[in-house]
């Protein structure tokens, strides 16, 4: 088989993999692009993409003129920024202003405010190359130490989050794609495989080193091109064996790609028409096809180029286990397959309806605890049956027994029942976490404390209401992560829009205004916020709420009831007082923007 036929066959397998897990792969790639782990260009609007493509090829003199720089311009731009920082800053501001003026022709595609708009402007204006010098200058010029501390703390926090979370997303993502090649189902809990193998930190270090080395090679003319393909297999290698030391991971990727860089480049080249299609579709074709398809293609190449050996020995990631091995590894699952299933039910139809429709039990009585235990046991058996029958990857046959044996930090029974007192506590925790989030954003961005929200206390009801509704109203979507994400976006969008409209109707004021944000609707909701709500729905359903519920189950019910009674009394008093005297302090009320 020649190279062309081989490439065609591998791409056909990639399309088959993508078709089988299309919705899951699209969501994974979309989340990766949103948190800026990969595919960030997919979120650029048309003019940003046009500038990147056209000027990269037409700007032959390679001089920085405030446009998005190509690889060869990087070193020269950094030197110019150091030599004439003020001029570089002026060029950046001019380009951002130009983009904002163009966006005024279509208010929905705002570019003047918001994190998503800032990300687009940040990448397309060259601001990334002067940011370091701006931060240093601000810190030196500060007369007060506190704002400088906030800026430094914010930068360190972001570096930590980027290193240990954002930068490891490609490895988790590729684990999903590799398992999807062979298996019909990929459990959502597979996202925790780095934790369960105890190699999260090692993976983060290797990818941090990879990123640094790629940036350094970008200072040369051809270095980035060569090293990009030389390092291409590192995330796939770590997805198979995250225990490898950095030196060996780099060596294996170098050996795999040796003599194949041109072939890998041609794969990228054949995908170029799809990338160009992303220009007129505002990146939608990238989100819904090109990004997952590209990752699926290179997953096939990894399976082709890897040489099974002592360190790359996850055999059943690439071939199915024999029935005999599965029967030996999962005896209780095969026993359960032969045993008639008995499901516990409540005698009271109202309680059964609350449990089935909303996942709510009233007081964690003995009967309700037995019902919840039965539900959790059924979920474990379902997962074991799927692994035992070859529907999903057999973790008990993994080379790293830690992946199969190590318990998760929570019992990830996301179909669990939540008692009414526990939901009240979770409601207050979500309100407080939302308040902390917004207060910290003000501290980091502006160096000032702002008590966000209409109430006086440290809580934001919209976060609590949204979180509880995601847990209860969307209970039916819990087994389906893609549908849950979409439903959370829609539900929270309705809540946020309705709340904004109601507050403005009652008080004539706005406590938030997204005018100028990318893809906003009347300044009440925006794509950025809705994406955060969708991500938040994931975290709430599959991690945070089970974590909190597990801890609450260890506390005496009487204590929980006493705490909830006090919290409801204080909160109710705040609501009544704030209904007449809403919180309108400095930085709380948003000025209504008209673009």
C-alpha positions in Angstrom: 0.0 0.0 0.0 1.5 3.3 -1.0 1.5 6.5 1.1 -1.7 7.9 -0.5 -3.7 4.8 -0.1 -2.5 4.4 3.5 -3.5 8.0 4.2 -6.9 7.4 2.6 -7.5 4.2 4.7 -6.4 5.9 8.0 -8.7 8.9 7.3 -11.6 6.5 6.6 -11.0 4.9 10.0 -10.9 8.3 11.5 -14.3 9.2 10.0 -15.7 5.9 11.3 -14.5 6.8 14.8 -15.8 10.3 14.6 -19.2 9.1 13.4 -19.5 6.6 16.3 -18.8 9.2 19.0 -19.6 12.4 17.1 -21.5 14.3 19.8 -19.1 13.4 22.5 -16.0 14.3 20.4 -17.5 17.7 19.3 -18.2 18.6 23.0 -14.7 17.6 24.1 -13.1 19.7 21.3 -15.4 22.6 21.9 -14.5 22.6 25.6 -10.8 22.4 24.8 -11.2 25.4 22.4 -13.2 27.4 24.9 -10.7 27.0 27.8 -7.9 27.7 25.2 -6.3 24.3 25.6 -6.5 23.7 21.8 -8.3 24.9 18.6 -8.5 28.5 20.0 -8.7 29.9 16.4 -12.1 28.2 16.1 -13.6 30.9 18.2 -12.3 33.8 16.1 -14.8 35.8 14.2 -14.5 36.2 10.4 -12.3 39.2 10.3 -9.9 37.8 12.7 -9.5 34.6 10.8 -9.2 36.5 7.5 -6.5 38.6 8.9 -4.6 35.6 10.2 -4.7 33.7 6.9 -4.4 36.5 4.3 -1.8 38.6 6.0 0.3 35.6 6.9 0.8 34.8 3.2 0.7 38.3 1.8 2.9 40.2 4.2 6.1 39.3 2.6 8.3 41.9 4.4 7.5 40.3 7.7 7.4 43.6 9.5 5.1 44.0 12.5 2.2 46.4 11.7 -0.1 45.5 14.6 -1.5 42.4 12.8 -1.4 38.9 14.0 2.2 37.8 13.6 3.5 34.8 11.8 6.2 32.5 13.2 9.1 34.2 11.4 8.0 37.6 12.8 8.1 36.5 16.5 11.7 37.3 17.3 11.7 40.7 15.5 8.5 41.7 17.2 9.8 40.9 20.7 12.9 43.0 20.0 10.8 45.9 18.7 8.5 45.7 21.8 11.5 46.0 24.1 13.1 48.8 22.1 9.9 50.8 21.5 7.2 49.5 23.9 5.0 52.6 23.7 4.8 52.4 19.9 3.9 48.7 20.1 1.2 49.4 22.7 -0.2 52.1 20.5 -0.3 49.8 17.5 -2.1 47.1 19.6 -4.7 49.6 20.8 -5.3 50.9 17.3 -6.0 47.5 16.0 -8.3 46.6 18.9 -10.2 49.9 18.3 -10.5 49.1 14.6 -12.0 45.7 15.4 -14.4 47.2 17.9 -15.6 49.8 15.4 -16.2 47.1 12.8 -18.1 45.0 15.4 -20.5 47.9 16.0 -22.1 47.1 12.7 -23.3 43.9 14.2 -24.0 44.2 18.0 -24.2 40.5 18.4 -20.6 40.1 17.4 -19.2 42.5 20.0 -15.5 42.8 20.5 -15.2 45.5 23.1 -15.9 43.7 26.4 -15.7 40.3 28.0 -13.2 37.5 28.3 -14.0 35.9 25.0 -13.8 39.2 23.1 -10.5 39.9 25.0 -9.2 36.5 23.9 -10.0 37.2 20.3 -8.4 40.7 20.5 -5.4 39.3 22.5 -4.6 36.8 19.8 -5.2 38.9 16.8 -3.6 42.2 17.9 -0.1 41.1 18.9 -0.8 42.1 22.5 0.6 38.8 23.8 4.1 40.1 23.0 3.8 43.3 25.0 1.8 42.0 27.9 4.9 41.0 30.0 6.3 44.5 29.8 3.0 46.1 30.6 2.7 44.0 33.8 6.2 44.8 34.8 5.6 48.5 34.2 2.4 48.5 36.2 4.0 46.8 39.2 6.9 49.2 39.2 4.6 52.3 38.9 2.2 51.2 41.6 2.3 53.5 44.7 0.3 50.9 46.7 1.5 47.4 47.2 -2.0 45.7 47.3 -2.9 46.1 43.6 0.5 44.7 42.7 -0.1 41.8 45.0 -3.4 41.1 43.4 -1.9 41.2 39.9 0.9 38.9 40.8 -1.4 36.5 42.6 -3.8 36.4 39.7 -0.9 35.7 37.3 0.4 32.9 39.6 -3.1 31.4 39.9 -3.5 31.5 36.2 -0.1 29.8 35.7 -1.1 27.1 38.1 -4.4 26.5 36.5 -2.9 26.5 33.0 -0.1 24.1 33.9 -2.1 21.5 35.8 -5.5 21.7 34.2 -5.7 23.5 30.8 -2.4 22.2 29.5 -3.2 18.6 30.3 -6.5 18.6 28.5 -5.0 17.4 25.2 -3.9 14.2 26.9 -7.3 13.5 28.4 -8.9 14.4 25.1 -6.7 12.0 23.2 -7.5 9.2 25.7 -11.1 9.6 24.6 -10.2 9.4 21.0 -8.0 6.4 21.3 -10.6 4.4 23.3 -13.2 5.5 20.8 -11.3 3.7 18.0 -12.2 0.3 19.4 -15.0 0.7 21.9 -18.6 1.7 21.5 -18.8 3.5 24.8 -16.3 5.8 26.6 -17.3 6.5 30.2 -17.2 10.1 31.1 -15.3 9.2 34.2 -12.3 8.4 31.9 -11.5 12.1 32.3 -10.1 11.2 35.7 -7.6 8.6 34.4 -4.6 10.8 35.0 -5.6 11.1 38.7 -6.4 7.4 39.0 -3.0 6.5 37.5 -1.3 8.9 39.9 0.6 10.6 37.1 -1.1 14.0 36.8 1.9 16.0 37.9 4.2 14.1 35.6 2.0 14.7 32.6 1.7 18.4 33.5 5.5 18.7 33.7 6.1 17.0 30.3 3.5 19.2 28.5 4.8 22.3 30.2 8.3 21.5 28.9 6.9 20.7 25.5 5.2 24.1 25.3 8.3 26.0 26.4 10.5 24.2 23.9 8.0 24.9 21.1 8.0 28.6 21.9 11.8 28.7 21.9 11.9 26.8 18.6 9.4 29.4 17.3 12.2 32.0 17.4 13.8 30.2 14.4 12.6 30.1 10.9 12.0 26.4 10.4 12.4 25.1 14.0 8.7 25.3 15.0 7.7 23.4 11.9 10.1 20.6 12.5 9.5 20.4 16.2 5.8 20.6 15.9 5.7 17.3 14.1 8.5 15.8 16.2 6.5 16.5 19.4 3.1 15.7 17.8 2.8 12.2 19.4 3.7 13.2 22.9 0.1 13.7 24.1 -0.9 10.4 22.5 2.0 8.6 24.2 1.0 10.1 27.6 -2.6 9.1 26.9 -1.4 5.5 26.7 1.2 5.6 29.4 1.4 8.8 31.6 4.1 7.3 33.8 6.8 7.8 31.2 9.6 10.3 32.2 9.9 13.4 30.1 13.1 12.3 28.4 11.6 9.0 27.2 8.3 10.6 26.1 10.3 13.0 23.9 12.5 10.2 22.6 9.5 8.0 21.6 7.8 10.8 19.8 11.0 11.6 17.9 11.4 8.0 16.9 7.8 7.6 15.8 7.9 10.7 13.6 11.3 10.1 12.2 10.8 9.8 8.5 7.1 10.6 8.7 7.1 14.3 9.3 6.4 15.0 5.6 3.6 12.5 5.7 2.1 14.1 8.8 2.4 17.5 7.1 0.5 16.2 4.1 -2.3 15.2 6.4 -2.5 18.7 7.7 -2.4 20.0 4.2 -5.3 17.8 3.1 -7.3 19.3 6.0 -6.5 22.9 4.8 -9.7 23.2 2.7 -11.7 22.4 5.8 -9.8 25.0 7.8 -10.5 27.6 5.0 -14.2 26.7 5.3 -13.9 27.9 8.8 -13.6 31.5 7.6 -17.0 32.0 6.0 -18.7 29.8 8.7 -17.1 31.9 11.5 -15.4 28.8 12.8 -18.5 26.7 13.0 -17.2 24.1 10.6 -14.1 23.8 12.7 -16.1 23.2 15.9 -18.6 20.7 14.4 -16.2 18.8 12.1 -12.6 19.8 11.4 -11.2 19.8 15.0 -12.5 16.4 16.0 -11.8 15.0 12.6 -8.2 16.2 12.7 -7.6 14.7 16.1 -9.3 11.4 15.0 -6.9 11.3 12.0 -3.8 11.7 14.1 -5.1 9.1 16.6 -5.1 6.6 13.7 -1.6 7.7 12.8 -0.4 7.2 16.4 -1.9 3.7 16.4 -0.1 3.0 13.1 3.3 4.5 14.1 3.5 3.3 17.7 5.6 0.2 18.3 4.3 -1.9 21.1 7.0 -2.4 23.6 7.8 -2.5 27.3 6.7 1.1 27.9 3.9 1.4 25.3 2.1 -1.8 26.4 -1.6 -0.8 26.8 -2.6 -3.8 24.6 -6.3 -3.5 25.0 -6.4 0.1 24.0 -5.7 -1.2 20.5 -7.2 -4.7 20.4 -10.1 -6.4 22.1 -9.6 -8.8 25.0 -10.6 -12.4 24.7 -13.8 -13.5 26.4 -11.8 -15.8 28.7 -9.7 -13.0 30.0 -12.8 -10.8 30.6 -14.6 -13.6 32.4 -11.6 -14.0 34.7 -11.3 -10.3 35.4 -15.1 -9.6 35.9 -16.6 -12.6 37.5 -19.3 -10.6 39.5 -20.4 -8.9 36.3 -21.0 -12.1 34.5 -22.9 -13.4 37.6 -25.0 -10.3 37.5 -25.8 -10.9 33.8 -27.3 -14.2 34.7 -29.3 -12.9 37.8 -32.7 -11.3 37.3 -32.6 -7.6 38.2 -34.6 -6.5 41.2 -35.2 -2.7 41.5 -36.4 -1.2 44.8 -39.4 1.1 44.6 -41.1 3.5 47.1 -44.6 2.7 48.2 -45.5 6.4 48.1 -46.1 7.4 44.4 -45.2 11.0 45.2 -41.8 10.1 46.6 -41.2 7.8 43.7 -42.1 10.6 41.2 -39.7 13.0 43.0 -36.9 10.4 42.9 -37.5 9.5 39.2 -38.1 13.0 37.8 -35.8 15.2 39.9 -33.5 12.9 41.9 -34.9 14.2 45.2 -35.6 12.3 48.4 -37.0 14.1 51.4 -35.0 13.3 54.6 -32.6 10.4 54.0 -34.7 8.0 56.0 -33.6 4.4 56.2 -35.9 3.5 53.3 -34.5 6.3 51.2 -30.9 5.4 52.0 -31.6 1.8 50.9 -33.1 3.1 47.7 -30.0 5.3 47.0 -27.6 2.4 47.8 -29.5 0.3 45.3 -29.3 2.9 42.6 -25.5 3.3 43.1 -25.0 -0.5 43.1 -26.9 -0.7 39.8 -24.7 2.0 38.3 -21.5 0.1 39.3 -22.9 -3.1 37.8 -23.8 -1.4 34.6 -20.2 -0.1 34.2 -18.8 -3.5 35.0 -21.1 -5.2 32.5 -20.0 -2.9 29.7 -16.3 -3.6 30.4 -16.9 -7.3 30.8 -18.8 -7.5 27.5 -16.2 -5.5 25.6 -18.4 -2.4 25.1 -15.9 -0.2 26.9 -12.2 -0.3 27.8 -11.5 -3.0 30.4 -9.8 -1.0 33.2 -9.0 -4.2 35.1 -6.8 -5.4 32.2 -4.9 -2.1 32.1 -1.1 -2.3 32.5 -1.5 0.1 35.4 -3.7 -1.6 38.0 -3.9 1.8 39.7 -6.4 2.9 37.0 -8.7 0.1 37.9 -8.1 -0.1 41.7 -7.7 3.5 42.9 -11.0 4.9 44.1 -12.1 8.2 42.8 -12.1 11.3 45.1 -15.9 11.0 45.0 -18.2 8.1 44.3 -19.2 9.3 40.9 -22.8 8.1 41.1 -24.2 11.0 39.3 -27.7 9.5 39.3 -27.7 9.6 43.0 -30.6 11.0 45.0 -30.2 14.3 46.9 -32.1 14.9 50.1 -34.0 18.2 50.6 -31.7 19.4 53.5 -28.6 18.6 51.4 -30.0 20.5 48.4 -30.5 23.5 50.6 -26.9 23.4 51.8 -25.7 22.9 48.2 -27.8 25.9 47.2 -26.1 28.1 49.7 -22.6 26.8 48.8 -23.2 27.5 45.1 -24.4 31.1 46.0 -21.3 31.7 48.1 -18.9 30.2 45.5 -20.5 32.4 42.8 -20.1 35.4 45.1 -16.4 34.6 45.7 -15.8 34.1 42.0 -17.1 37.5 41.0 -15.5 39.3 44.0 -12.2 37.8 43.2 -12.5 38.8 39.5 -12.9 42.4 40.7 -10.0 42.2 43.0 -7.7 40.7 40.4 -8.8 42.9 37.5 -9.4 46.2 39.2 -7.7 45.9 42.6 -10.9 46.8 44.5 -13.5 44.9 46.5 -17.0 44.9 45.0 -19.9 43.2 46.7 -21.6 41.9 43.6 -25.4 41.2 43.4 -28.6 42.8 44.6 -28.3 41.3 48.1 -26.1 42.5 51.0 -24.9 39.2 52.1 -22.1 37.0 50.6 -24.3 35.2 48.1 -25.5 35.4 44.6 -28.9 33.6 44.2 -28.6 33.2 40.4 -25.7 30.7 40.9 -27.6 28.8 43.6 -30.8 28.6 41.6 -29.0 27.6 38.4 -27.0 24.9 40.1 -30.0 23.4 41.9 -32.1 23.4 38.7 -29.3 21.7 36.8 -29.2 19.0 39.5 -32.9 18.5 39.6 -34.8 19.6 36.5 -32.0 18.2 34.2 -31.8 14.9 36.1 -32.9 12.9 33.1 -29.9 14.2 31.1 -27.3 13.1 33.6 -26.4 9.8 31.8 -26.0 11.8 28.6 -23.2 14.4 29.0 -23.7 16.0 25.6 -27.4 16.6 26.1 -26.7 17.8 29.7 -24.3 20.4 28.4 -26.8 21.7 25.8 -29.6 21.6 28.3 -27.6 23.5 30.9 -26.7 26.2 28.4 -30.4 26.6 27.5 -31.7 26.5 31.0 -29.2 28.9 32.5 -29.6 31.2 29.5 -33.3 31.4 30.2 -32.7 32.0 33.9 -30.1 34.7 33.3 -32.1 36.5 30.6 -35.2 36.4 32.7 -33.5 37.6 35.8 -31.9 40.5 34.0 -35.2 41.5 32.5 -37.1 41.2 35.8 -34.5 43.3 37.7 -34.4 46.0 35.1 -38.2 46.1 34.9 -38.6 46.4 38.7 -35.7 48.7 39.6 -34.8 50.3 36.2 -31.2 49.1 36.8 -28.9 46.4 35.5 -26.6 44.4 37.7 -24.8 43.1 34.6 -24.6 44.1 30.9 -22.9 42.0 28.2 -23.2 44.6 25.5 -19.9 44.4 23.6 -19.4 40.8 24.5 -18.9 38.2 21.7 -22.3 36.8 20.7 -24.6 38.6 23.2 -28.3 39.0 23.2 -29.6 42.4 24.2 -26.7 42.6 26.7 -28.5 40.2 29.0 -26.8 36.9 28.0 -23.7 36.1 25.9 -21.9 33.1 24.5 -19.1 33.4 27.0 -21.4 33.2 30.0 -23.5 30.4 28.5 -20.4 28.3 27.8 -19.3 28.9 31.4 -22.7 27.7 32.6 -22.4 24.6 30.4 -19.0 23.8 31.8 -20.4 24.5 35.3 -23.2 22.1 34.7 -20.6 19.4 33.9 -18.6 20.1 37.1 -21.7 20.4 39.3 -23.3 17.1 38.1 -20.3 14.9 37.8 -17.9 16.3 40.5 -18.9 19.1 42.9 -22.4 18.1 43.9 -21.4 14.4 44.6 -18.4 15.6 46.6 -20.5 17.9 48.8 -23.2 15.2 49.2 -20.6 12.6 50.3 -19.3 15.0 52.9 -22.8 15.9 54.1 -23.7 12.3 54.6 -21.0 12.1 57.2 -22.6 14.8 59.3 -25.5 14.4 61.7 -28.9 15.2 60.0 -29.9 17.2 63.0 -26.9 19.5 62.7 -27.6 19.9 59.0 -31.2 20.8 59.7 -30.1 23.4 62.3 -27.6 25.0 59.9 -30.2 25.2 57.1 -32.8 26.7 59.4 -30.3 29.5 60.4 -29.2 30.1 56.8 -32.7 30.3 55.5 -33.7 32.8 58.2 -30.7 35.1 57.5 -31.1 34.7 53.7 -34.8 35.4 53.9 -34.2 38.6 56.0 -31.7 39.8 53.4 -34.1 39.1 50.5 -36.9 41.1 52.3 -34.6 44.0 53.1 -32.9 44.1 49.7 -36.2 44.1 47.9 -36.7 47.6 49.2 -33.0 48.6 49.5 -31.1 46.7 46.8 -27.3 46.7 46.8 -26.2 49.5 44.5 -22.7 50.2 45.8 -19.7 51.2 43.8 -18.9 48.8 40.9 -22.2 46.8 41.5 -24.5 48.5 38.9 -23.5 48.1 35.3 -23.8 51.1 33.0 -26.0 50.2 30.1 -23.9 50.2 26.9 -25.3 51.0 23.5 -23.2 50.0 20.5 
